[in-house]
Amino acid sequence: MKMGSTSVQRGLVMAAAVLAGCIGLGGCGEEGDKVGVTNESTKTNSLTDQKTANDAVFKQIEDENKPQSVSFSDPGLGDAREYLDMRSPLLAFNLYNARRNWEESAADIADSVGDAFNARKANPELSRLGTERLTSGDNFKKKDLAEKINALALAEAGKVKERPLVKFTSDEWVPVTLTNYDSEKKGFSVDNCLFSDKLSYTDDESRNSTTLEQAPKLRCYLNPGPVPYYIGFTGGSQVFFEVKDEAKARQIEALRQNVKIDVYGYVQSVERERLGGNLGSQRWVLIAPQRIDVIDAASGNVLLTKTI
């Protein structure tokens, strides 16, 4: 009995201690479980709210740095004589100003012209006005010159407003080749950064020099005239010439480094850089291919042709 009594007392003391602990913790058993669940739920909700807030910030940053852009539909293949030379010094400048659907001030346009050194032969007056404005120390004169440059730019743009067709021809100055024959896909792609649709490297690709070197090429552009105006292709990564005939594939493989490429296309979009929601200096004219001819540079024979 004595032992039993001691055991009972000890049990009562233990029970009291547990009870006190439960009171101090705000409840035991089912109530304690509810607190644990509530705390975990609060933590989860907090993390969800934080992710939502972060995503909203990332989306805002993305939107603020997305280029100002306007797109156009394919007018269809035209007569060869209708296609403008993509490498003409003022074509990017003229097409951009002809097709943008947003306002740009006279000073903005004049700033973009600079001295128009690359276009001095194509439009001596534009180059002269640009140089005079850059060298003038009179703000009123600079303003007047900006108005003249803007008027001239819009007049030149008007000449190509209804001419959306553009042709590119490769040569020794801008060489374009074909990739090695793809045995799985049975054909060739165009091997030049002008035909890439990749605009930036991923984090994995940027990790080190090895992965960066192995990554696909970023899209590049031509800059034939005023410095901030670029012209290039969109959708070039999708260009593929299927050649199932092995004999023909072997012939082209042997010639792929010595080809000339003619690309017929149309103005698919014009874009302007935006940084933090503000317009940047760079402008782009993007051409979507309609038809591509791959020509043997030595004989002039058409090796491959593709209409898109």
C-alpha positions as CSV (number, residue, x, y, z in Angstrom):
1,M,0.0,0.0,0.0
2,K,2.8,2.3,0.8
3,M,4.4,1.7,-2.5
4,G,1.1,2.0,-4.2
5,S,0.4,5.2,-2.4
6,T,3.8,6.7,-3.4
7,S,3.1,5.7,-7.0
8,V,-0.3,7.3,-6.9
9,Q,1.1,10.5,-5.5
10,R,3.9,10.6,-8.0
11,G,1.3,10.0,-10.7
12,L,-0.7,13.0,-9.4
13,V,2.4,15.2,-9.4
14,M,3.2,14.1,-12.9
15,A,-0.3,14.8,-14.1
16,A,-0.3,18.2,-12.4
17,A,3.0,19.0,-14.2
18,V,1.7,18.0,-17.5
19,L,-1.5,20.0,-16.9
20,A,0.5,23.1,-16.0
21,G,2.6,22.6,-19.2
22,C,-0.5,22.4,-21.3
23,I,-1.9,25.6,-19.7
24,G,1.4,27.4,-20.3
25,L,1.6,26.3,-23.9
26,G,-2.0,27.3,-24.6
27,G,-3.5,23.8,-24.6
28,C,-2.6,20.1,-25.3
29,G,-4.2,17.3,-27.2
30,E,-6.6,18.5,-29.9
31,E,-6.2,22.2,-29.1
32,G,-2.3,21.9,-29.4
33,D,-2.7,20.2,-32.7
34,K,-4.9,23.0,-33.9
35,V,-2.2,25.6,-32.9
36,G,0.4,23.6,-34.8
37,V,-1.7,23.4,-37.9
38,T,-2.6,27.1,-37.6
39,N,1.0,28.2,-37.3
40,E,2.0,26.0,-40.3
41,S,-0.9,27.4,-42.3
42,T,0.1,31.0,-41.5
43,K,3.7,30.3,-42.5
44,T,2.5,28.7,-45.9
45,N,0.2,31.7,-46.5
46,S,3.0,34.1,-45.8
47,L,5.3,32.3,-48.2
48,T,2.6,32.3,-50.9
49,D,2.0,36.0,-50.4
50,Q,5.7,36.7,-50.6
51,K,6.0,34.7,-53.9
52,T,3.0,36.5,-55.3
53,A,4.5,39.9,-54.4
54,N,7.9,38.8,-55.9
55,D,6.2,37.6,-59.1
56,A,4.4,40.9,-59.4
57,V,7.7,42.8,-59.1
58,F,9.4,40.5,-61.7
59,K,6.5,41.0,-64.1
60,Q,6.6,44.8,-63.7
61,I,10.4,44.8,-64.4
62,E,9.8,42.5,-67.4
63,D,7.1,44.8,-68.7
64,E,9.1,48.0,-68.2
65,N,12.0,46.5,-70.1
66,K,10.0,45.0,-72.9
67,P,10.6,46.8,-76.2
68,Q,8.0,49.1,-77.7
69,S,6.7,47.2,-80.6
70,V,4.2,47.0,-83.5
71,S,3.8,44.0,-85.8
72,F,2.5,43.5,-89.3
73,S,1.0,40.6,-91.3
74,D,2.6,38.9,-94.3
75,P,1.5,40.7,-97.5
76,G,2.5,37.7,-99.6
77,L,5.4,37.2,-102.0
78,G,5.8,40.0,-104.5
79,D,7.7,40.6,-107.7
80,A,11.4,40.5,-107.3
81,R,11.6,44.2,-108.3
82,E,9.4,45.2,-105.3
83,Y,12.0,44.1,-102.7
84,L,14.2,46.7,-101.1
85,D,17.8,46.0,-100.4
86,M,18.2,45.1,-96.7
87,R,21.7,46.4,-96.6
88,S,20.9,49.8,-98.1
89,P,22.4,52.4,-95.6
90,L,19.1,54.2,-94.8
91,L,16.6,51.3,-95.1
92,A,16.4,50.5,-91.4
93,F,16.1,54.2,-90.5
94,N,13.4,54.8,-93.1
95,L,11.4,51.6,-92.4
96,Y,11.5,52.2,-88.7
97,N,10.2,55.8,-89.0
98,A,7.6,54.7,-91.7
99,R,6.1,51.9,-89.6
100,R,6.3,52.9,-85.9
101,N,3.0,53.8,-84.4
102,W,4.3,55.9,-81.5
103,E,5.4,59.5,-81.5
104,E,9.1,60.5,-81.3
105,S,10.2,64.1,-80.9
106,A,12.3,66.0,-83.4
107,A,15.1,66.2,-80.9
108,D,14.9,62.4,-80.3
109,I,15.1,61.7,-84.1
110,A,17.9,64.2,-84.5
111,D,19.9,62.6,-81.6
112,S,19.5,59.2,-83.2
113,V,20.9,60.4,-86.5
114,G,24.2,61.7,-85.0
115,D,26.3,62.7,-88.0
116,A,24.8,59.9,-90.2
117,F,28.4,59.1,-91.3
118,N,27.4,55.7,-92.7
119,A,24.6,57.3,-94.8
120,R,26.5,60.3,-96.1
121,K,26.5,58.9,-99.7
122,A,22.9,57.8,-99.5
123,N,21.6,61.1,-98.1
124,P,24.3,63.9,-98.0
125,E,21.8,66.4,-96.6
126,L,20.9,64.3,-93.6
127,S,24.6,63.8,-92.8
128,R,25.3,67.5,-93.2
129,L,22.5,68.5,-90.9
130,G,23.4,66.0,-88.4
131,T,27.0,67.1,-88.3
132,E,26.1,70.7,-88.1
133,R,23.8,70.1,-85.2
134,L,26.4,68.1,-83.3
135,T,29.0,70.8,-83.7
136,S,26.7,73.8,-82.9
137,G,26.9,75.5,-79.5
138,D,23.7,77.5,-80.1
139,N,20.6,75.7,-78.5
140,F,18.2,77.6,-80.7
141,K,20.1,76.6,-83.8
142,K,20.2,73.0,-82.6
143,K,16.4,73.1,-82.2
144,D,15.9,74.4,-85.7
145,L,18.3,71.8,-87.1
146,A,16.4,69.1,-85.3
147,E,13.2,70.2,-86.9
148,K,14.8,70.1,-90.3
149,I,16.3,66.6,-89.7
150,N,12.9,65.4,-88.5
151,A,11.1,66.7,-91.5
152,L,13.7,65.1,-93.8
153,A,13.4,61.8,-91.9
154,L,9.6,61.7,-92.3
155,A,9.8,62.6,-95.9
156,E,12.3,59.7,-96.6
157,A,10.1,57.4,-94.5
158,G,7.1,58.3,-96.6
159,K,8.8,56.8,-99.7
160,V,8.9,53.3,-98.2
161,K,5.7,53.4,-96.1
162,E,3.8,51.2,-98.6
163,R,6.8,49.0,-99.4
164,P,7.1,46.2,-96.8
165,L,9.1,43.8,-98.9
166,V,12.9,43.4,-98.2
167,K,15.6,41.2,-99.8
168,F,18.9,40.1,-98.3
169,T,21.8,38.7,-100.2
170,S,24.9,37.3,-98.5
171,D,28.4,37.9,-99.9
172,E,32.1,38.0,-98.7
173,W,31.3,40.9,-96.4
174,V,28.4,39.2,-94.8
175,P,29.0,35.5,-95.4
176,V,26.3,32.9,-94.6
177,T,26.8,29.1,-94.7
178,L,24.8,26.0,-94.0
179,T,25.2,23.7,-91.0
180,N,26.5,20.2,-91.3
181,Y,23.9,17.7,-92.6
182,D,21.6,16.6,-89.8
183,S,21.3,12.9,-90.2
184,E,18.3,12.6,-87.8
185,K,16.2,15.4,-89.2
186,K,17.5,14.8,-92.8
187,G,18.5,18.3,-93.8
188,F,20.4,21.5,-93.4
189,S,19.9,24.7,-91.3
190,V,21.3,28.2,-91.9
191,D,24.5,28.7,-90.0
192,N,24.7,32.4,-89.1
193,C,23.7,34.4,-86.0
194,L,21.4,36.6,-88.2
195,F,19.1,33.6,-88.3
196,S,19.0,33.0,-84.6
197,D,15.9,33.7,-82.5
198,K,17.8,33.4,-79.2
199,L,17.8,36.8,-77.4
200,S,19.6,36.0,-74.1
201,Y,21.5,33.3,-72.3
202,T,20.0,31.2,-69.6
203,D,21.5,31.1,-66.1
204,D,22.8,27.6,-66.8
205,E,24.4,28.7,-70.1
206,S,26.1,31.7,-68.3
207,R,27.4,29.5,-65.5
208,N,30.9,29.2,-67.0
209,S,32.9,29.7,-70.2
210,T,32.3,26.1,-71.3
211,T,28.5,26.1,-71.2
212,L,28.5,29.6,-72.7
213,E,30.6,28.5,-75.6
214,Q,28.3,25.5,-76.2
215,A,25.1,27.6,-76.1
216,P,23.4,28.5,-79.4
217,K,24.3,31.9,-80.9
218,L,22.5,35.0,-79.9
219,R,20.7,36.8,-82.7
220,C,22.8,39.5,-84.4
221,Y,21.8,42.3,-86.7
222,L,23.0,44.5,-89.5
223,N,23.7,48.2,-88.9
224,P,24.0,49.7,-92.3
225,G,23.3,53.3,-91.5
226,P,22.7,55.6,-88.4
227,V,24.2,53.8,-85.4
228,P,21.1,53.0,-83.3
229,Y,19.1,51.5,-86.2
230,Y,19.4,47.7,-86.7
231,I,17.8,45.4,-89.1
232,G,17.6,41.6,-88.8
233,F,15.5,38.5,-89.1
234,T,12.8,37.0,-86.9
235,G,11.8,33.3,-87.3
236,G,15.2,32.4,-88.8
237,S,15.7,29.5,-86.4
238,Q,12.8,27.7,-88.0
239,V,14.3,27.7,-91.4
240,F,15.3,24.1,-92.3
241,F,15.9,22.5,-95.7
242,E,14.8,18.9,-95.8
243,V,17.0,16.8,-98.1
244,K,16.2,13.1,-97.9
245,D,18.1,12.1,-101.0
246,E,21.6,11.1,-99.7
247,A,23.4,11.8,-103.0
248,K,22.0,15.3,-103.1
249,A,22.8,15.8,-99.4
250,R,26.4,14.7,-100.0
251,Q,26.7,17.2,-102.9
252,I,25.4,20.1,-100.7
253,E,27.5,19.0,-97.7
254,A,30.6,19.5,-99.9
255,L,29.5,22.9,-101.0
256,R,27.9,24.2,-97.8
257,Q,30.8,26.6,-97.0
258,N,30.7,28.1,-100.5
259,V,27.1,29.2,-100.9
260,K,25.3,32.5,-101.4
261,I,21.9,32.9,-99.8
262,D,19.0,35.1,-101.0
263,V,16.3,35.8,-98.5
264,Y,13.0,37.4,-99.5
265,G,10.9,38.7,-96.7
266,Y,8.7,41.4,-95.3
267,V,8.7,43.8,-92.3
268,Q,7.2,41.7,-89.5
269,S,7.8,44.3,-86.8
270,V,9.6,47.4,-85.7
271,E,10.8,47.8,-82.1
272,R,12.4,50.3,-79.8
273,E,14.4,49.6,-76.7
274,R,12.8,50.4,-73.3
275,L,14.8,50.5,-70.0
276,G,12.8,50.9,-66.8
277,G,9.8,52.0,-68.7
278,N,11.7,54.7,-70.6
279,L,12.6,54.6,-74.3
280,G,16.2,53.7,-75.0
281,S,18.3,54.6,-78.0
282,Q,18.3,51.3,-80.0
283,R,15.7,50.6,-82.7
284,W,15.1,47.4,-84.7
285,V,13.4,46.5,-87.9
286,L,12.7,42.7,-88.0
287,I,12.2,40.9,-91.3
288,A,10.3,37.6,-91.5
289,P,11.6,35.3,-94.3
290,Q,9.1,34.4,-97.1
291,R,11.4,32.5,-99.4
292,I,15.1,31.5,-99.1
293,D,17.3,30.4,-102.0
294,V,20.7,28.6,-101.4
295,I,22.9,29.2,-104.4
296,D,26.3,27.6,-105.4
297,A,28.5,30.6,-105.3
298,A,30.8,29.2,-108.0
299,S,28.2,28.1,-110.6
300,G,25.2,30.2,-109.6
301,N,23.0,27.1,-109.5
302,V,20.2,27.1,-107.0
303,L,20.9,24.2,-104.6
304,L,18.0,24.5,-102.3
305,T,14.9,26.7,-102.1
306,K,12.2,27.0,-99.4
307,T,9.0,29.0,-99.3
308,I,7.7,29.7,-95.8
